[in-house]
Amino acid sequence: MEYKSLAISFRIELGFHAANNEGAGGTNVMESRRITVGDKEYDGISGEIIRHHILEQFVKLCQANKVSLHQRCHGLVPDRCREEVKQWMQNHNVERLFPEQHYSPLSREILNNCALCDAGGYLVALQQQQDEVEGTLKRDSCFEVGWLISEHPAIVDYTQHSAYDPDPKKHNLFVQNMRTGIYGGVLRIDLDRIGFNDWWWLEQNNQYAIGDAERAKRIRLLLQAIRHWLLSPSFAKQAGWLQHMSGLLEGSIVLSKDGPAPFYSPIKFELENGDPNKPIIRPNREYRDLLDKLKDACGKTLEVCRFDSPDEFKKRMVEIEEKFRALEKEDNKGDDNESSTSS
Ligand SMILES: [Zn+2]
C-alpha cells in the first residue's frame, strides 16, 4: 500500500457548547478546559475526547459494513479486549504472558479479530489475584488527535441550573459554562499501522495480521469516521447543549508516501512585540501555505489538498476514501458486497 500516513490541519467554529469540562473541583461550578498562556486563558477541547467520538463513529461503520469486532468492542468499552486476552491464555495454557513467547501470536489474533482494537489500541493488565492469569499487553492508537485550541482568548459565559430532586427542599444548584470560539486542530493517522502487528519481529512472522484488502477497508472506514465527526462533531453534554456549527471549516489534508504526514497548526504561539513576558496565541495564517511549499519540495511523496468549506472537505475526503475502496476491490475480485450507500 503506497500511502503511509494522513494528516489534517483544520480550523472549525463551534458556538454555544459545553464540549469538554474539567469537573467541578469540589464546588458547584463546572469548569471548562482552559489553557493558560501568559496572562490569558484560551479555550481547549481535549484530543482524547475527540478521539473517543471518532471511534464511536468507527464502530458504527464497522457494524454497518460487517467488519469484525470483538463482542465487547461493539460497545466501545474502555478495557476492550481483556476477555479475549484471557481466553487466548486459557486456550494456550498460559498462566503468565512473556513477551518473547506470547506477544506476537496473541497480538496477531486480537488484530485479526477486531478493527477497533486495531485502530484504537488497548491496554490490558491482568493480575493473578482477580484474573487467575497475569500479564500486560498494549497497543498504541493508530491515530492521534491534538487539542482543539481557540485562536483567541476564551469566551466563557456561566449559567446557573438546578438538578431535579424529589425533595422540594433541595435545590441542588450548579453552575455550567457555555463557550464559543474558532479553534485550530490537527490530527494524524498512521495508515501503515492499521493491521500492523507491532510484535511481529519477536517471531519473524508476517508484519501484518490481516490482508491488504481488509486493511484498506478498515482505513477507509476510519477516514469516513473522521469525516463524519468533522462535519457534525459530537461532544459531551450535547443532548441539551448541542454546539452551534457556523459552517466555518477549512484546512489542508496531507497524504504521505514515505513517512508520517506533516501537519501545521492553524494557531501559533508568539511574544507580543517580542516581549518575553507577553506570550500570546494568534491565528497562524500561513499554515496552509507552508504545507503547499513543503509539497513542492517533497515532490511525489506528498499529496496536499485544501478545503475551504464543509462541502469541499467532504469531496476531498471521499476522493481519498475511494482510493482505498479501489484497493479493497482489487483484492476482492467478484466479492463486492460493499454497500454504496454506506458513505
Ligand atoms: Zn476489540
Residues whose N, C-alpha, C, O or C-beta is under 5 A from the ligand:
A	BS01	ZN	H70 C73 C81 C114 L116 C117
